[in-house]
Amino acid sequence: MVMILMISTLSCSGQPDIHDLKTTASKIPFGDPFIMLWNDAYYAYGTHSPSGIAVYISDDLITWSVPEQLTDGLALNKADVWADRFFWAPEVYHIKGKFYMYYSADEHICVATSDSPLGPFKQEVQKPMIEGEKCIDNSLFVDEDGKGYLFFDRFDDGLNICVAELEDDLLNIKPETIKKCIHVSQPWEEVWPRVNEGAFVIKHKGTYFMTYSANSYESPFYGVGFATASAVTGPWTKYENNPILQKPGSLVGVGHSAMFTDKDGKLRIVFHAHNSTTKIHPRNMYISSVYFENTGGKEIMVIDKDYITPVLKEKL
């Protein structure tokens, strides 16, 4: 049976409310989390299982569960795809009747497809998107004209973010279009070590906004900044007052975020944080809100420092 959670509210000001629950509920143990709204339900995917990519579902963003249809909880199993380790940073999109999962495996960027958000996600051709180079954190952006672009991290003087055009099938990169977007360039990014990673792009009032994370995910100073561009391929300019999210409330190691629109049409952001101030793993998932302020004629992205702490219903 599944225990019913007695929750009044999980709105947070840095202090997780999980301790007030009258059950054995736990936080969501996802690094690099991603949330998709589909058919009035939320699907969360993240770095967690050594055997593939796990998925949880929710009606309200607060209480989550393992889908009853999945005995192992996996939307993607390593038996169905290239590589057998390091399954990281998944993102899932529904496009033209099919679900696409972009993820990293064995430090290579990959994509798999399924007819359901629960999977099984599989690769018909089991190979990475770039076979001869290690890359991670691939993120899809489809522009208003329907053209697809892939943002990803390259191991080049640390980690830096690039973009490439995709073929119409959204499965293959056009190698000749690969272009660097941003690299470590602001003082807050150089605490430990040289990393710009985890790009996610949206378009707001004609301007492209890219959120990204800097410093090592192991660092308590891991945080989120943003950059803007007038074209999806850049040039990209970083916000001079980055980071816009770092150590909110009692959380440390905050980053690798993705944005989504909730059932009420509100722009949200999901991110992970360290397990505690002294322990990194397992990292846990948190959700906040995103809004824009017009300052000096410029649209500035703001992440609400108050966040909610989702919980997982335990099966007994």
Beta strands, then each sheet from edge to edge (+ up, - down):
strand 1: 26-27
strand 2: 31-38
strand 3: 41-47
strand 4: 52-58
strand 5: 63-65
strand 6: 74-77
strand 7: 87-95
strand 8: 98-105
strand 9: 108-114
strand 10: 135-142
strand 11: 148-155
strand 12: 159-165
strand 13: 179-182
strand 14: 196-204
strand 15: 207-214
strand 16: 223-229
strand 17: 237-238
strand 18: 255-261
strand 19: 267-273
strand 20: 284-295
strand 21: 298-303
strand 22: 311-312
sheet 1: 1+ 22- 5- 4+ 3- 2+
sheet 2: 1+ 22- 5- 4+ 6-
sheet 3: 7+ 8- 9+
sheet 4: 10+ 11- 12+ 13-
sheet 5: 14+ 15- 16+ 17-
sheet 6: 18+ 19- 20+ 21-
end
